[in-house]
Amino acid sequence: MLIDQIPLWAVILDYLLGMIMWTLIGRSGMRLFLPEDSKFFFSRFFIRVTDPLLRLFRPITPGFLIPIMVPLYVAWFFFMIRFYLTPWLLGYSVMGMLSFPLEGEIARGIYYLFSQFLN
């Protein structure tokens, strides 16, 4: 299995950072259609979960950003951590990385499977 080639701590770290990143993106997406004070369950959940992160990043968040962009700005930091720090911790070359380590392993596995079927 492909996931066996990656240390468990890296998988957990990448999934945790990915969930945080996608939750922040989801908050911005919901904000397109729902007001900030919506009673919709998912909206309240995303706001409750992401508000502490937005407060933590407030000192480095530019004041000119419109409110819908603030969660995307913070999500960008989690994307960058996943894109640069995680591969570096795993010993991958950071220069020229075109995908996340997990997605790269999956892509190599799919390529291997298709090459076996085509030969």
VENPEFEN-V781181 format. One record per residue. RES is the residue in three letters. PHI is phi in radians with two decimals (* if undefined). PSI is psi in whole degrees, 0 to 359 (NA if undefined). D_LAST is the distance of its C-alpha to the last C-alpha in Angstrom with 2 decimals. Layout:
# VENPEFEN-V781181
res;phi;psi;d_last
RES;PHI;PSI;D_LAST
RES;PHI;PSI;D_LAST
This chain:
# VENPEFEN-V781181
res;phi;psi;d_last
MET;*;142;21.41
LEU;-1.10;323;21.36
ILE;-1.18;339;25.09
ASP;-1.19;340;25.85
GLN;-1.42;350;25.03
ILE;-1.95;135;27.85
PRO;-1.01;145;31.48
LEU;-1.01;321;33.20
TRP;-1.10;326;35.95
ALA;-1.25;322;33.55
VAL;-1.12;313;31.98
ILE;-1.09;315;35.51
LEU;-1.06;314;36.79
ASP;-1.14;318;34.03
TYR;-1.15;319;34.43
LEU;-1.12;312;38.21
LEU;-1.13;323;38.21
GLY;-1.15;318;35.77
MET;-1.12;319;38.01
ILE;-1.09;313;41.03
MET;-1.05;312;39.45
TRP;-1.23;331;38.33
THR;-1.17;319;41.74
LEU;-1.12;319;43.51
ILE;-1.13;319;41.38
GLY;-1.08;322;42.10
ARG;-1.08;316;45.78
SER;-1.13;320;45.75
GLY;-1.11;318;43.88
MET;-1.16;328;46.41
ARG;-1.14;337;49.21
LEU;-1.12;328;48.21
PHE;-1.97;340;49.21
LEU;-2.18;147;51.61
PRO;-1.25;160;54.70
GLU;-1.04;328;54.86
ASP;-1.70;26;57.32
SER;-1.11;149;55.29
LYS;-1.61;1;55.69
PHE;-1.08;133;52.08
PHE;-0.96;308;50.67
PHE;-1.11;322;47.45
SER;-1.09;313;49.39
ARG;-1.08;320;51.98
PHE;-1.10;311;49.32
PHE;-1.09;321;47.48
ILE;-1.16;315;50.84
ARG;-1.12;321;52.08
VAL;-1.32;324;48.95
THR;-1.62;342;48.60
ASP;-0.96;317;52.30
PRO;-1.07;324;52.58
LEU;-1.17;319;49.69
LEU;-1.13;322;51.29
ARG;-1.16;321;54.60
LEU;-1.10;322;53.00
PHE;-1.57;358;51.49
ARG;-0.94;320;54.64
PRO;-1.08;335;56.07
ILE;-1.92;8;53.12
THR;-1.55;125;52.57
PRO;-1.07;138;54.09
GLY;-1.23;343;57.02
PHE;-1.46;354;56.16
LEU;-1.22;137;53.06
ILE;-1.27;153;53.61
PRO;-0.93;324;53.22
ILE;-1.17;336;49.94
MET;-1.51;342;48.32
VAL;-1.06;312;49.53
PRO;-1.08;326;46.88
LEU;-1.17;322;44.16
TYR;-1.09;316;45.72
VAL;-1.21;321;45.66
ALA;-1.05;327;42.08
TRP;-1.05;323;41.15
PHE;-1.11;318;42.39
PHE;-1.19;324;40.16
PHE;-1.06;314;37.18
MET;-1.13;322;38.12
ILE;-1.10;315;38.50
ARG;-1.12;324;35.04
PHE;-1.39;325;33.58
TYR;-1.94;314;35.47
LEU;-1.26;313;37.19
THR;-1.04;312;34.52
PRO;-1.06;322;31.88
TRP;-1.12;318;34.71
LEU;-1.12;330;35.75
LEU;-1.50;355;32.23
GLY;1.56;9;32.10
TYR;-1.32;155;29.74
SER;-1.30;126;30.80
VAL;-1.30;324;32.80
MET;-1.19;126;32.70
GLY;1.45;8;29.79
MET;-1.14;126;28.74
LEU;-1.87;353;27.08
SER;-2.69;169;26.74
PHE;-1.23;156;28.30
PRO;-0.98;315;27.00
LEU;-1.14;315;25.99
GLU;-1.16;326;24.29
GLY;-1.14;318;22.51
GLU;-1.13;319;21.23
ILE;-1.12;317;20.11
ALA;-1.09;319;18.32
ARG;-1.11;321;16.46
GLY;-1.14;318;15.56
ILE;-1.13;318;14.35
TYR;-1.06;317;12.23
TYR;-1.08;315;10.76
LEU;-1.08;315;10.26
PHE;-1.17;324;8.65
SER;-1.17;329;6.21
GLN;-1.22;322;5.49
PHE;-1.30;330;5.62
LEU;-1.46;344;3.83
ASN;-1.62;NA;0.00
